């Protein structure tokens, strides 16, 4: 285990979290920004069991709904991201590497308090994932970084967001519900 993932990173100036009905911040290299609906997942760190569970759920959605652009943003190193995607056999999610956490900051996702990832809810959530075979892997990035998930329509407007209250508070990607259902309708 790398102890560097436990070091608190520098706090960044973060924008407010984009609320439903507001414009989504741009993601560098996002050529499809205003042409396809997308789900954007921000990982806590590479190797995090909560990131793995969310990334696997997003990959499943992306495989079932190819008209959705599914993006996962990570602040781990490029080589760690590539190895993580390969290890988890992620096939349908585009990886965006953000080692400086600038995209995170644009989406209002900053550094969390220590109880966010060491509190009882997070620890018990990690044990629940361990029973499903999902565990901590070689980390890259910081455990202090907040995760987040956003659904953005084809016009670039945020339609749904989830910012966890603790590390085990996963976005309900497996149960998209009525709010996201319009995003899942294939274009005619």
Buried (B, 14 or more C-beta within 10 A) or exposed (E): EEEEBBEEBEEBEBEEBBEEEEEBBEBEEBEBBBEBBBBBBBBBBBBBBBBBBBBBBBBBBBEEBEEBBBBBBBBBBEEBBBBBBEEBEBEBBBBBBBBEBEBBBBBBBBBBEEEBBEBEBBBEBBEEBEEEEBEBBBBBBBBBBBBBBBBBBBEBBBBBBBBBEBBBBBBEBEEBEEEBEEBBEEEE
